[in-house]
Amino acid sequence: MLGLARADLESLLRARKLDRTLTTALPPVSSALGDTGPRDDLAVSATGLSTLDARLGGGLPRGQLSELVGPRSSGRTSLLLRMLAAATARGELVALVDVLDRFDVGSAQAAGLDLDRLLWIRGHVVMNPGLCRDLNQRALEQAVNALTLILQAGNFGLVAFDAADAPSDAIRRLPFTTWLRLQRMLEGSQTTCVLVGGERLARSSAGLTLQLGIRDSGFGVRFSGRVFDGLDVDARVVRSRARSQEQADVRVSLSTTCA
């Protein structure tokens, strides 16, 4: 079944002339650790926010599983859109597994995301499944299978798995080996994979975790007149796979249009 699904995905990519390898479009990336070639594991994917990229040494690591976590209204969706837009601006292909089917096309276009370079997989998970927990669990597992197929295709610079607001019990019922398998699949590739959720999903399997929250000062929400303008966000960087645990705080501003 997975083989047929992968063949269908590759056929769709060829139909849209998106079946070329990622390496043909990416120039060598320079990071804080030195100049790296297009297949170097130390290559990074810039988020498009200069303050955050400076703290990350250039951006999120390629070939690793990373996480973007935070509560509702913490800026996680705005940051995700900024990252996707930055990747398409570099000429990369991006993919989004939208677990709860909440992707807003208008907001994505306003953020500068090139929709022609986006593969959007719409999921069927619901926040409050009621008596349909088993159906919800199967929908989540299907979303993970879709993520697996996309990573196996290997043509994408950035792949996001947006499970924000998915029921925590459904997430916990996934085998922990799920994230280990995905991490092994990514190693040695140029793909940056980002898991988005209300809390950490992959934990020790994640290469880097960004934990977002509204500033404690109470002035984290900005308005222009009566119109919502954006968020001032505190981001905590946790490098779980580094030689020593590193935590650092950085403040970034996210506008509604991510301009």
N, C-alpha and C positions, 0 to 999 in steps of 0.2 A: 504493500500500500504506500509506504513512504517513497519507494522507488518511482512509482507512477506519479505521485505528487511532485517529486523533484523534477521529473521529466516535463510535467505540465508547466512548472515554474520556469524552467529553462526555455521552453518553447515560447512562453509569453515574453520573456526577456529578449529573445531573438526577434520576435515580431516587432518590438519597439526599438530594435537596434541597441539594446542595453546589455548585450551579452559579451562585450569586450571585457578584458581583465581590468581590474582597478589600477594596476601598476602602470598602464599606458597613459593614465591621466594625471597621476600624482608625481610632482617633482620631489627631489630629495628634501626631507624635513630637517630643520635645524632646531635642536632642543637645548635646554640648559646643560645637558650632559655632553654636548658636542655635536658636530655634523653627523647625521645618520643617513644611510642610504634608504631607498624606497622599500626594502625588505627587512630593515633593521627593527628588532623588537622594541627599541627605545624610541621609535618615531611616535609622534603625538598628533592628536587631532584638536586643533584650536577650537575653543568654545565660541569665539567671537566677542568675548568680554575681556578687555585687556587686563583689568585688575585681577580677574580670576586666572587668566592664562599665565600671568607673571608668577602667581603663587604656585601654579601647577607645573612650572617649568616648561611652558609652551602649550599645554592643553592636556586632554585625557589620553592615557596611553593606548596605543594600538596593540592589537593582539592580546588584549586582556578584557576581562569582564569588570565593568565599573557600575557604580550605583549612584542614583540621584534620589534622595529620600527627604521627606518632610511632610508636615501636616497640610491640610487644605489651606489654600491661600498663602502658601509659603513661597510661591514663585517657581515651583518645580516645572509647571507647564510652560511658563514664559521662557525659562532657561532652556528647556528642551527644544522649543521652537527656534530659539536663537542658535542653538547648536546645529540643528538640522539646516537652518538657513545658511550658516557659515560653511557647512560642508558642501551644499549645492553650489555656493558661490565659488568654491575652489574647483568646481567641475566634477565633484564626486557624486556617485549614486547613493541614495539613502533609503532606508526601509523603516517602516513603523508598524509594529504589531500592536494594534489599538485594542487592548483586551476588553474594555468596556464600551467600545464604539463611541468615543466621545471627541474624536478629533474634529476640530472646527476649521474648515477650509478657509473661511474668510480671515480668521486670525492668523493662520499660517501664511497666507499671501501678504497680509499686512506686515508680518515679521520678515518678509523677504525670501521666503522659501520658494524655490523653483519646483512647482508641482510636477513638471515634466520629468524630473529626476527623482521622484518619490514613488516607492512601492508601498501602498497602504493596504494592510491586512486588517479587516474589521472583525472583531471578536464578538462573542455573545454572552460574556459573563455579566451578571447583574449584581448590584450592591446587596440587595435584600432578596435572596432567592426563595425565602419562605420554605415551603415543603419540597422545593425542587433542588435540594442541595446536591444530589447526585448529578443532575443535569448540569448544574453550575460547575461542578468539579470536572466533568468531562469537557465542558467548554474551555476551562482553564488549561487542561491537558492538551487540547487541540491547539490552543494559542502557543503553548510551549513547542509543540511539534512544528508549527509554522515557523517559529523562530529558528528551530534546528535546521529546517530546509533552507532558510535564507542564509544562515551562516555557512552551510555546506556549499551554496552557490558561489560564495567567495568573491562576488563582484561589487560589494558595497563598502563604502568608506565608513559609514556610520549606520548602525542598526540599533533601534530603540525598542524596548519591550515595556510598554506603558501599562502597568498593573495598578496604578494609583487608585485607591478606594476599592480595590477588589477585596472581598471578605478575607479577613486575616486567617480564619480557620481553613479556607480553601488553599491559601498560600502555604500554610504549615503542613497540609496533607500531602504536598508534593514531596517526593523523595529528595533528601538533601543531595544525593548523587546527581540530581538534575543539573545543579549549578556546577558541580565538578566536571561533568561531561561537557558542558558548554564551554567551560574555561579551557579544557584540553583541546577542544575543537578550534578555539581562537588562537592558541599559541602558535607563533611563527607567521601569523597573517597580518595584513595591514588594516583589518577591520577593527573599529572601535565599537564595542557593544555596551549599551547603557540600559540598566534595569531601573525603572521609575516606580516608586512605591511610597506608601506612608511610613514604612519602616524598612530596615535593612533586610534584603531577601537572601543574597548569596553569602553574606557574612565572610567567613575566611576565604571563600572562593573568589571574592572580589579583589580586583587589582587596586581600585581606588574608590572611596566613598565620599560623596558630597552630601552633607546633612544641612538642609536649609531651614530657616526660620525667620519670622518677622522680627525686626529689631525691638529690643526690650524697651526702648525709649518711648514707645507709644506713637512715634511719628513715622512709622514704617510705611504707611499708606499715604500716597500723594494724590492730591486733586488739583486740577487746573480749573478754577472756578467751581462749577458743580459737576465737572466731568472727571471721572477716575482717570488718573494719568499713569500710575505705575506703583511699584513697590521698591522699598529699600530693604534688602535682604542680607541677613547674616548667614554666611556659608562656613561650615566647619569641614576642613579637609582631613580625612583619615586615610592614611596609607597602610592598609592591612597586610600587604604582601611585601612591604619594604623590610630591610634588615632589622630596623627598629621602628616601633610604632611611632608615627608622627601625627600630631594634631596641630592644626593652625587655623586661625580664624581670619576671614577676609570679608569685607563688606562690598556688596555690589548693588547697583541700581538696575531695575528692570522696568522698562516702560511698556505700555499696553501694545505698542507697535514694534517694540524691540528695535527701534531705529538708532 
